[in-house]
């Protein structure tokens, strides 16, 4: 999806993540946590867009072992210097800059890794 620089659109990405998590059989608390994480990170990324013609690209992918949410926007200043970290509701957070684009990737593992925890 391509989101205009308006945080009200973050709920759409969160809803898709919620659907994927529910379809993967995650517990209700994990589903809600993932949705909240997606909305929060989308909001943060949308707030960093300073030019109203720019958009945030959000790509949600579900595979048998994980749900990935990739957010891409044009890089501005030093914003690519973020540290890798943790966000409640996701298992892995990655930030990188490629070809003047800021990329944030959230990964939630599902399947056997979920039932082991």
N, CA, C and O atoms as CSV, one atom per row, in Angstrom:
chain,resi,resn,atom,element,x,y,z
A,1,UNK,N,N,0.831,-1.160,0.000
A,1,UNK,CA,C,0.000,0.000,0.000
A,1,UNK,C,C,0.887,1.239,0.000
A,1,UNK,O,O,2.024,1.217,0.471
A,2,UNK,N,N,0.337,2.310,-0.538
A,2,UNK,CA,C,0.991,3.605,-0.538
A,2,UNK,C,C,0.158,4.538,0.332
A,2,UNK,O,O,-0.989,4.839,0.001
A,3,UNK,N,N,0.727,4.994,1.437
A,3,UNK,CA,C,-0.013,5.841,2.370
A,3,UNK,C,C,0.416,7.291,2.230
A,3,UNK,O,O,1.608,7.598,2.244
A,4,UNK,N,N,-0.561,8.184,2.095
A,4,UNK,CA,C,-0.278,9.611,2.131
A,4,UNK,C,C,0.221,9.969,3.523
A,4,UNK,O,O,0.045,9.204,4.471
A,5,UNK,N,N,0.842,11.132,3.638
A,5,UNK,CA,C,1.430,11.564,4.907
A,5,UNK,C,C,0.349,12.017,5.888
A,5,UNK,O,O,0.290,13.187,6.266
A,6,UNK,N,N,-0.486,11.093,6.286
A,6,UNK,CA,C,-1.577,11.352,7.227
A,6,UNK,C,C,-1.674,10.131,8.131
A,6,UNK,O,O,-1.951,9.026,7.665
A,7,UNK,N,N,-1.444,10.332,9.426
A,7,UNK,CA,C,-1.384,9.201,10.354
A,7,UNK,C,C,-2.697,8.440,10.469
A,7,UNK,O,O,-2.711,7.327,10.994
A,8,UNK,N,N,-3.795,9.007,9.994
A,8,UNK,CA,C,-5.069,8.274,10.048
A,8,UNK,C,C,-5.036,7.012,9.188
A,8,UNK,O,O,-5.831,6.097,9.402
A,9,UNK,N,N,-4.117,6.955,8.210
A,9,UNK,CA,C,-4.021,5.786,7.344
A,9,UNK,C,C,-3.294,4.613,7.998
A,9,UNK,O,O,-3.341,3.496,7.484
A,10,UNK,N,N,-2.629,4.853,9.114
A,10,UNK,CA,C,-1.892,3.782,9.798
A,10,UNK,C,C,-2.797,2.628,10.206
A,10,UNK,O,O,-2.361,1.477,10.239
A,11,UNK,N,N,-4.039,2.926,10.513
A,11,UNK,CA,C,-4.979,1.882,10.930
A,11,UNK,C,C,-5.191,0.845,9.830
A,11,UNK,O,O,-5.433,-0.326,10.126
A,12,UNK,N,N,-5.104,1.255,8.575
A,12,UNK,CA,C,-5.266,0.305,7.470
A,12,UNK,C,C,-4.154,-0.743,7.492
A,12,UNK,O,O,-4.419,-1.937,7.355
A,13,UNK,N,N,-2.922,-0.297,7.663
A,13,UNK,CA,C,-1.801,-1.236,7.731
A,13,UNK,C,C,-1.934,-2.128,8.958
A,13,UNK,O,O,-1.676,-3.330,8.881
A,14,UNK,N,N,-2.331,-1.553,10.082
A,14,UNK,CA,C,-2.532,-2.335,11.298
A,14,UNK,C,C,-3.622,-3.381,11.115
A,14,UNK,O,O,-3.501,-4.495,11.626
A,15,UNK,N,N,-4.672,-3.042,10.402
A,15,UNK,CA,C,-5.759,-3.989,10.144
A,15,UNK,C,C,-5.312,-5.174,9.312
A,15,UNK,O,O,-5.714,-6.308,9.572
A,16,UNK,N,N,-4.477,-4.916,8.310
A,16,UNK,CA,C,-3.950,-6.021,7.495
A,16,UNK,C,C,-3.069,-6.923,8.354
A,16,UNK,O,O,-3.156,-8.148,8.271
A,17,UNK,N,N,-2.222,-6.312,9.178
A,17,UNK,CA,C,-1.376,-7.102,10.080
A,17,UNK,C,C,-2.212,-7.931,11.036
A,17,UNK,O,O,-1.884,-9.085,11.311
A,18,UNK,N,N,-3.287,-7.353,11.542
A,18,UNK,CA,C,-4.188,-8.071,12.446
A,18,UNK,C,C,-4.805,-9.280,11.730
A,18,UNK,O,O,-4.877,-10.372,12.293
A,19,UNK,N,N,-5.245,-9.075,10.495
A,19,UNK,CA,C,-5.831,-10.168,9.715
A,19,UNK,C,C,-4.815,-11.294,9.521
A,19,UNK,O,O,-5.133,-12.465,9.727
A,20,UNK,N,N,-3.587,-10.933,9.121
A,20,UNK,CA,C,-2.553,-11.951,8.909
A,20,UNK,C,C,-2.256,-12.717,10.202
A,20,UNK,O,O,-2.127,-13.941,10.188
A,21,UNK,N,N,-2.150,-11.994,11.313
A,21,UNK,CA,C,-1.832,-12.635,12.592
A,21,UNK,C,C,-2.958,-13.554,13.040
A,21,UNK,O,O,-2.714,-14.651,13.540
A,22,UNK,N,N,-4.180,-13.103,12.858
A,22,UNK,CA,C,-5.330,-13.926,13.214
A,22,UNK,C,C,-5.377,-15.175,12.344
A,22,UNK,O,O,-5.616,-16.273,12.848
A,23,UNK,N,N,-5.151,-15.019,11.047
A,23,UNK,CA,C,-5.152,-16.159,10.124
A,23,UNK,C,C,-4.013,-17.133,10.429
A,23,UNK,O,O,-4.123,-18.324,10.138
A,24,UNK,N,N,-2.922,-16.633,11.011
A,24,UNK,CA,C,-1.791,-17.491,11.367
A,24,UNK,C,C,-2.041,-18.250,12.666
A,24,UNK,O,O,-1.255,-19.120,13.040
A,25,UNK,N,N,-3.139,-17.920,13.355
A,25,UNK,CA,C,-3.485,-18.637,14.575
A,25,UNK,C,C,-2.830,-18.098,15.835
A,25,UNK,O,O,-2.769,-18.798,16.846
A,26,UNK,N,N,-2.340,-16.871,15.794
A,26,UNK,CA,C,-1.725,-16.296,16.989
A,26,UNK,C,C,-2.786,-16.027,18.051
A,26,UNK,O,O,-3.962,-15.847,17.733
A,27,UNK,N,N,-2.370,-16.001,19.295
A,27,UNK,CA,C,-3.262,-15.694,20.410
A,27,UNK,C,C,-3.763,-14.263,20.277
A,27,UNK,O,O,-3.091,-13.419,19.683
A,28,UNK,N,N,-4.933,-13.988,20.825
A,28,UNK,CA,C,-5.524,-12.650,20.723
A,28,UNK,C,C,-4.589,-11.556,21.214
A,28,UNK,O,O,-4.523,-10.484,20.614
A,29,UNK,N,N,-3.870,-11.813,22.293
A,29,UNK,CA,C,-2.955,-10.788,22.815
A,29,UNK,C,C,-1.823,-10.509,21.824
A,29,UNK,O,O,-1.413,-9.360,21.663
A,30,UNK,N,N,-1.318,-11.546,21.163
A,30,UNK,CA,C,-0.257,-11.373,20.167
A,30,UNK,C,C,-0.777,-10.645,18.935
A,30,UNK,O,O,-0.073,-9.825,18.346
A,31,UNK,N,N,-2.012,-10.951,18.551
A,31,UNK,CA,C,-2.638,-10.284,17.406
A,31,UNK,C,C,-2.753,-8.790,17.692
A,31,UNK,O,O,-2.370,-7.965,16.863
A,32,UNK,N,N,-3.274,-8.448,18.850
A,32,UNK,CA,C,-3.445,-7.036,19.225
A,32,UNK,C,C,-2.106,-6.319,19.363
A,32,UNK,O,O,-1.973,-5.164,18.958
A,33,UNK,N,N,-1.128,-6.994,19.925
A,33,UNK,CA,C,0.199,-6.388,20.087
A,33,UNK,C,C,0.850,-6.100,18.740
A,33,UNK,O,O,1.462,-5.048,18.553
A,34,UNK,N,N,0.718,-7.030,17.808
A,34,UNK,CA,C,1.277,-6.820,16.478
A,34,UNK,C,C,0.584,-5.648,15.790
A,34,UNK,O,O,1.242,-4.791,15.199
A,35,UNK,N,N,-0.732,-5.614,15.869
A,35,UNK,CA,C,-1.481,-4.523,15.260
A,35,UNK,C,C,-1.038,-3.178,15.847
A,35,UNK,O,O,-0.806,-2.222,15.108
A,36,UNK,N,N,-0.924,-3.111,17.149
A,36,UNK,CA,C,-0.502,-1.868,17.808
A,36,UNK,C,C,0.902,-1.452,17.377
A,36,UNK,O,O,1.162,-0.268,17.163
A,37,UNK,N,N,1.797,-2.415,17.251
A,37,UNK,CA,C,3.171,-2.117,16.828
A,37,UNK,C,C,3.190,-1.560,15.412
A,37,UNK,O,O,3.897,-0.591,15.134
A,38,UNK,N,N,2.418,-2.167,14.518
A,38,UNK,CA,C,2.374,-1.695,13.132
A,38,UNK,C,C,1.840,-0.272,13.068
A,38,UNK,O,O,2.413,0.576,12.384
A,39,UNK,N,N,0.755,-0.006,13.770
A,39,UNK,CA,C,0.170,1.336,13.775
A,39,UNK,C,C,1.162,2.352,14.334
A,39,UNK,O,O,1.322,3.434,13.769
A,40,UNK,N,N,1.822,2.018,15.427
A,40,UNK,CA,C,2.771,2.950,16.061
A,40,UNK,C,C,3.944,3.270,15.138
A,40,UNK,O,O,4.335,4.430,15.010
A,41,UNK,N,N,4.500,2.254,14.499
A,41,UNK,CA,C,5.650,2.490,13.616
A,41,UNK,C,C,5.205,3.235,12.354
A,41,UNK,O,O,5.920,4.115,11.874
A,42,UNK,N,N,4.044,2.895,11.819
A,42,UNK,CA,C,3.508,3.646,10.672
A,42,UNK,C,C,3.339,5.116,11.040
A,42,UNK,O,O,3.733,5.998,10.277
A,43,UNK,N,N,2.760,5.380,12.198
A,43,UNK,CA,C,2.581,6.766,12.644
A,43,UNK,C,C,3.916,7.488,12.710
A,43,UNK,O,O,4.044,8.617,12.237
A,44,UNK,N,N,4.903,6.838,13.294
A,44,UNK,CA,C,6.229,7.454,13.425
A,44,UNK,C,C,6.817,7.773,12.042
A,44,UNK,O,O,7.349,8.859,11.815
A,45,UNK,N,N,6.710,6.817,11.140
A,45,UNK,CA,C,7.271,7.023,9.797
A,45,UNK,C,C,6.500,8.099,9.033
A,45,UNK,O,O,7.108,8.903,8.326
A,46,UNK,N,N,5.189,8.127,9.161
A,46,UNK,CA,C,4.391,9.145,8.477
A,46,UNK,C,C,4.681,10.537,9.023
A,46,UNK,O,O,4.684,11.509,8.268
A,47,UNK,N,N,4.923,10.643,10.315
A,47,UNK,CA,C,5.235,11.941,10.915
A,47,UNK,C,C,6.583,12.472,10.445
A,47,UNK,O,O,6.823,13.678,10.502
A,48,UNK,N,N,7.453,11.604,9.987
A,48,UNK,CA,C,8.767,12.023,9.498
A,48,UNK,C,C,8.720,12.521,8.056
A,48,UNK,O,O,9.686,13.115,7.576
A,49,UNK,N,N,7.631,12.291,7.377
A,49,UNK,CA,C,7.497,12.762,5.998
A,49,UNK,C,C,7.167,14.252,6.043
A,49,UNK,O,O,6.144,14.656,6.594
A,50,UNK,N,N,8.034,15.048,5.466
A,50,UNK,CA,C,7.869,16.499,5.520
A,50,UNK,C,C,7.250,17.070,4.237
A,50,UNK,O,O,6.724,18.183,4.256
A,51,UNK,N,N,7.304,16.351,3.161
A,51,UNK,CA,C,6.791,16.815,1.874
A,51,UNK,C,C,5.457,16.124,1.605
A,51,UNK,O,O,5.393,14.896,1.564
A,52,UNK,N,N,4.407,16.894,1.424
A,52,UNK,CA,C,3.069,16.309,1.259
A,52,UNK,C,C,2.922,15.476,-0.013
A,52,UNK,O,O,1.921,14.779,-0.176
A,53,UNK,N,N,3.907,15.536,-0.922
A,53,UNK,CA,C,3.825,14.710,-2.130
A,53,UNK,C,C,4.434,13.328,-1.906
A,53,UNK,O,O,4.259,12.433,-2.732
A,54,UNK,N,N,5.144,13.150,-0.799
A,54,UNK,CA,C,5.757,11.850,-0.512
A,54,UNK,C,C,4.728,10.904,0.094
A,54,UNK,O,O,3.734,11.324,0.685
A,55,UNK,N,N,4.997,9.631,-0.072
A,55,UNK,CA,C,4.144,8.604,0.507
A,55,UNK,C,C,5.011,7.596,1.239
A,55,UNK,O,O,6.216,7.485,1.010
A,56,UNK,N,N,4.353,6.868,2.123
A,56,UNK,CA,C,4.997,5.761,2.823
A,56,UNK,C,C,4.527,4.480,2.161
A,56,UNK,O,O,3.329,4.201,2.107
A,57,UNK,N,N,5.472,3.707,1.660
A,57,UNK,CA,C,5.133,2.401,1.081
A,57,UNK,C,C,5.128,1.389,2.219
A,57,UNK,O,O,6.097,1.294,2.972
A,58,UNK,N,N,4.044,0.637,2.345
A,58,UNK,CA,C,3.927,-0.386,3.376
A,58,UNK,C,C,3.619,-1.705,2.678
A,58,UNK,O,O,2.611,-1.835,1.984
A,59,UNK,N,N,4.498,-2.673,2.872
A,59,UNK,CA,C,4.345,-3.985,2.250
A,59,UNK,C,C,4.215,-5.009,3.362
A,59,UNK,O,O,5.136,-5.187,4.160
A,60,UNK,N,N,3.071,-5.685,3.417
A,60,UNK,CA,C,2.840,-6.730,4.416
A,60,UNK,C,C,2.872,-8.074,3.705
A,60,UNK,O,O,2.221,-8.267,2.679
A,61,UNK,N,N,3.635,-8.993,4.264
A,61,UNK,CA,C,3.799,-10.317,3.671
A,61,UNK,C,C,3.629,-11.371,4.740
A,61,UNK,O,O,4.181,-11.255,5.834
A,62,UNK,N,N,2.858,-12.404,4.421
A,62,UNK,CA,C,2.722,-13.537,5.336
A,62,UNK,C,C,3.283,-14.770,4.660
A,62,UNK,O,O,2.871,-15.128,3.557
A,63,UNK,N,N,4.217,-15.412,5.320
A,63,UNK,CA,C,4.773,-16.677,4.865
A,63,UNK,C,C,4.443,-17.711,5.940
A,63,UNK,O,O,3.952,-17.340,7.006
A,64,UNK,N,N,4.696,-18.992,5.692
A,64,UNK,CA,C,4.358,-19.997,6.710
A,64,UNK,C,C,5.028,-19.779,8.068
A,64,UNK,O,O,4.493,-20.204,9.092
A,65,UNK,N,N,6.191,-19.122,8.089
A,65,UNK,CA,C,6.906,-18.978,9.361
A,65,UNK,C,C,6.951,-17.559,9.930
A,65,UNK,O,O,7.462,-17.360,11.032
A,66,UNK,N,N,6.421,-16.557,9.192
A,66,UNK,CA,C,6.507,-15.188,9.718
A,66,UNK,C,C,5.557,-14.234,8.997
A,66,UNK,O,O,5.033,-14.515,7.920
A,67,UNK,N,N,5.369,-13.101,9.650
A,67,UNK,CA,C,4.670,-11.962,9.058
A,67,UNK,C,C,5.692,-10.843,9.015
A,67,UNK,O,O,6.297,-10.505,10.032
A,68,UNK,N,N,5.885,-10.265,7.829
A,68,UNK,CA,C,6.826,-9.157,7.694
A,68,UNK,C,C,6.091,-7.907,7.250
A,68,UNK,O,O,5.208,-7.950,6.393
A,69,UNK,N,N,6.476,-6.795,7.853
A,69,UNK,CA,C,5.938,-5.499,7.489
A,69,UNK,C,C,7.134,-4.628,7.121
A,69,UNK,O,O,7.991,-4.353,7.961
A,70,UNK,N,N,7.189,-4.200,5.878
A,70,UNK,CA,C,8.286,-3.371,5.400
A,70,UNK,C,C,7.724,-1.991,5.087
A,70,UNK,O,O,6.757,-1.859,4.337
A,71,UNK,N,N,8.338,-0.964,5.667
A,71,UNK,CA,C,7.926,0.422,5.441
A,71,UNK,C,C,9.088,1.160,4.796
A,71,UNK,O,O,10.217,1.121,5.287
A,72,UNK,N,N,8.793,1.840,3.676
A,72,UNK,CA,C,9.834,2.567,2.944
A,72,UNK,C,C,9.373,4.001,2.712
A,72,UNK,O,O,8.221,4.263,2.366
A,73,UNK,N,N,10.313,4.918,2.914
A,73,UNK,CA,C,10.075,6.331,2.622
A,73,UNK,C,C,11.396,6.968,2.237
A,73,UNK,O,O,12.464,6.423,2.513
A,74,UNK,N,N,11.316,8.120,1.600
A,74,UNK,CA,C,12.521,8.838,1.200
A,74,UNK,C,C,13.283,9.265,2.454
A,74,UNK,O,O,12.695,9.763,3.415
A,75,UNK,N,N,14.583,9.064,2.426
A,75,UNK,CA,C,15.438,9.418,3.560
A,75,UNK,C,C,15.525,10.930,3.703
A,75,UNK,O,O,15.563,11.668,2.718
A,76,UNK,N,N,15.557,11.370,4.955
A,76,UNK,CA,C,15.730,12.795,5.237
A,76,UNK,C,C,16.815,12.952,6.291
A,76,UNK,O,O,16.727,12.351,7.361
A,77,UNK,N,N,17.826,13.746,6.006
A,77,UNK,CA,C,18.875,14.043,6.987
A,77,UNK,C,C,19.551,12.811,7.551
A,77,UNK,O,O,19.932,11.904,6.811
A,78,UNK,N,N,19.697,12.784,8.883
A,78,UNK,CA,C,20.401,11.710,9.584
A,78,UNK,C,C,19.471,10.609,10.061
A,78,UNK,O,O,19.867,9.808,10.908
A,79,UNK,N,N,18.241,10.539,9.546
A,79,UNK,CA,C,17.275,9.587,10.097
A,79,UNK,C,C,17.679,8.135,9.885
A,79,UNK,O,O,17.125,7.253,10.542
A,80,UNK,N,N,18.625,7.854,8.990
A,80,UNK,CA,C,19.048,6.490,8.749
A,80,UNK,C,C,19.989,5.938,9.800
A,80,UNK,O,O,20.438,4.797,9.690
A,81,UNK,N,N,20.292,6.720,10.805
A,81,UNK,CA,C,21.255,6.298,11.825
A,81,UNK,C,C,20.579,5.656,13.028
A,81,UNK,O,O,21.163,5.610,14.111
A,82,UNK,N,N,19.370,5.165,12.856
A,82,UNK,CA,C,18.653,4.559,13.979
A,82,UNK,C,C,19.288,3.232,14.377
A,82,UNK,O,O,19.857,2.525,13.546
A,83,UNK,N,N,19.181,2.916,15.634
A,83,UNK,CA,C,19.683,1.648,16.143
A,83,UNK,C,C,18.629,0.562,15.954
A,83,UNK,O,O,17.428,0.828,15.939
A,84,UNK,N,N,19.109,-0.650,15.814
A,84,UNK,CA,C,18.195,-1.775,15.796
A,84,UNK,C,C,17.654,-1.908,17.211
A,84,UNK,O,O,18.365,-1.628,18.176
A,85,UNK,N,N,16.425,-2.326,17.341
A,85,UNK,CA,C,15.878,-2.404,18.688
A,85,UNK,C,C,14.723,-3.376,18.766
A,85,UNK,O,O,14.521,-4.209,17.882
A,86,UNK,N,N,13.979,-3.252,19.828
A,86,UNK,CA,C,12.818,-4.106,20.011
A,86,UNK,C,C,11.583,-3.232,20.158
A,86,UNK,O,O,11.642,-2.113,20.667
A,87,UNK,N,N,10.490,-3.764,19.710
A,87,UNK,CA,C,9.189,-3.122,19.830
A,87,UNK,C,C,8.241,-4.206,20.331
A,87,UNK,O,O,8.175,-5.285,19.743
A,88,UNK,N,N,7.511,-3.934,21.403
A,88,UNK,CA,C,6.551,-4.935,21.879
A,88,UNK,C,C,5.584,-5.330,20.758
A,88,UNK,O,O,5.034,-4.478,20.061
A,89,UNK,N,N,5.394,-6.632,20.606
A,89,UNK,CA,C,4.481,-7.135,19.579
A,89,UNK,C,C,5.175,-7.704,18.364
A,89,UNK,O,O,4.557,-8.425,17.581
A,90,UNK,N,N,6.462,-7.392,18.188
A,90,UNK,CA,C,7.216,-7.965,17.070
A,90,UNK,C,C,8.479,-8.633,17.607
A,90,UNK,O,O,8.963,-8.309,18.692
A,91,UNK,N,N,8.994,-9.566,16.823
A,91,UNK,CA,C,10.163,-10.326,17.263
A,91,UNK,C,C,11.477,-9.736,16.778
A,91,UNK,O,O,12.526,-9.959,17.384
A,92,UNK,N,N,11.419,-8.979,15.677
A,92,UNK,CA,C,12.654,-8.438,15.112
A,92,UNK,C,C,12.350,-7.093,14.458
A,92,UNK,O,O,11.337,-6.934,13.775
A,93,UNK,N,N,13.244,-6.127,14.679
A,93,UNK,CA,C,13.123,-4.799,14.083
A,93,UNK,C,C,14.436,-4.498,13.377
A,93,UNK,O,O,15.512,-4.647,13.957
A,94,UNK,N,N,14.341,-4.076,12.124
A,94,UNK,CA,C,15.536,-3.726,11.369
A,94,UNK,C,C,15.315,-2.361,10.706
A,94,UNK,O,O,14.232,-2.073,10.197
A,95,UNK,N,N,16.368,-1.523,10.722
A,95,UNK,CA,C,16.349,-0.236,10.034
A,95,UNK,C,C,17.551,-0.216,9.099
A,95,UNK,O,O,18.638,-0.659,9.468
A,96,UNK,N,N,17.353,0.298,7.892
A,96,UNK,CA,C,18.466,0.446,6.969
A,96,UNK,C,C,18.154,1.536,5.959
A,96,UNK,O,O,17.002,1.938,5.797
A,97,UNK,N,N,19.185,2.006,5.287
A,97,UNK,CA,C,19.027,2.975,4.208
A,97,UNK,C,C,19.571,2.343,2.946
A,97,UNK,O,O,20.692,1.835,2.929
A,98,UNK,N,N,18.772,2.375,1.883
A,98,UNK,CA,C,19.178,1.843,0.583
A,98,UNK,C,C,18.732,2.822,-0.488
A,98,UNK,O,O,17.558,3.184,-0.550
A,99,UNK,N,N,19.658,3.253,-1.330
A,99,UNK,CA,C,19.336,4.124,-2.458
A,99,UNK,C,C,18.442,5.290,-2.030
A,99,UNK,O,O,17.397,5.539,-2.631
A,100,UNK,N,N,18.867,5.993,-0.991
A,100,UNK,CA,C,18.159,7.168,-0.467
A,100,UNK,C,C,16.760,6.864,0.076
A,100,UNK,O,O,15.925,7.763,0.179
A,101,UNK,N,N,16.512,5.629,0.413
A,101,UNK,CA,C,15.241,5.235,1.007
A,101,UNK,C,C,15.494,4.699,2.408
A,101,UNK,O,O,16.413,3.909,2.623
A,102,UNK,N,N,14.675,5.133,3.361
A,102,UNK,CA,C,14.688,4.597,4.718
A,102,UNK,C,C,13.777,3.374,4.729
A,102,UNK,O,O,12.639,3.436,4.262
A,103,UNK,N,N,14.272,2.280,5.254
A,103,UNK,CA,C,13.502,1.039,5.297
A,103,UNK,C,C,13.450,0.546,6.733
A,103,UNK,O,O,14.477,0.407,7.396
A,104,UNK,N,N,12.236,0.284,7.199
A,104,UNK,CA,C,12.031,-0.319,8.507
A,104,UNK,C,C,11.300,-1.632,8.274
A,104,UNK,O,O,10.272,-1.674,7.597
A,105,UNK,N,N,11.842,-2.700,8.842
A,105,UNK,CA,C,11.236,-4.028,8.667
A,105,UNK,C,C,10.890,-4.592,10.041
A,105,UNK,O,O,11.749,-4.706,10.916
A,106,UNK,N,N,9.622,-4.941,10.214
A,106,UNK,CA,C,9.142,-5.593,11.429
A,106,UNK,C,C,8.864,-7.047,11.093
A,106,UNK,O,O,8.243,-7.339,10.071
A,107,UNK,N,N,9.312,-7.953,11.933
A,107,UNK,CA,C,9.082,-9.379,11.706
A,107,UNK,C,C,8.440,-9.998,12.934
A,107,UNK,O,O,8.918,-9.821,14.054
A,108,UNK,N,N,7.369,-10.714,12.718
A,108,UNK,CA,C,6.700,-11.495,13.770
A,108,UNK,C,C,6.744,-12.948,13.319
A,108,UNK,O,O,6.201,-13.291,12.269
A,109,UNK,N,N,7.386,-13.801,14.105
A,109,UNK,CA,C,7.481,-15.209,13.753
A,109,UNK,C,C,6.209,-15.933,14.163
A,109,UNK,O,O,5.631,-15.650,15.213
A,110,UNK,N,N,5.783,-16.860,13.334
A,110,UNK,CA,C,4.576,-17.651,13.592
A,110,UNK,C,C,4.908,-19.127,13.393
A,110,UNK,O,O,6.042,-19.470,13.060
A,111,UNK,N,N,3.944,-19.980,13.591
A,111,UNK,CA,C,4.160,-21.413,13.376
A,111,UNK,C,C,4.779,-22.067,14.579
A,111,UNK,O,O,4.387,-21.793,15.713
A,112,UNK,N,N,5.752,-22.937,14.342
A,112,UNK,CA,C,6.369,-23.710,15.414
A,112,UNK,C,C,7.027,-22.814,16.459
A,112,UNK,O,O,7.010,-23.133,17.648
A,113,UNK,N,N,7.607,-21.694,16.024
A,113,UNK,CA,C,8.281,-20.801,16.956
A,113,UNK,C,C,7.296,-20.179,17.930
A,113,UNK,O,O,7.656,-19.866,19.065
A,114,UNK,N,N,6.054,-19.997,17.494
A,114,UNK,CA,C,5.030,-19.418,18.390
A,114,UNK,C,C,4.617,-20.443,19.430
A,114,UNK,O,O,4.511,-20.117,20.612
A,115,UNK,N,N,4.379,-21.697,18.999
A,115,UNK,CA,C,3.903,-22.705,19.954
A,115,UNK,C,C,4.995,-23.124,20.924
A,115,UNK,O,O,4.686,-23.691,21.973
A,116,UNK,N,N,6.259,-22.867,20.612
A,116,UNK,CA,C,7.331,-23.215,21.534
A,116,UNK,C,C,7.417,-22.236,22.697
A,116,UNK,O,O,8.018,-22.551,23.724
A,117,UNK,N,N,6.812,-21.028,22.550
A,117,UNK,CA,C,6.957,-19.999,23.587
A,117,UNK,C,C,5.872,-19.981,24.593
A,117,UNK,O,O,5.892,-19.159,25.508
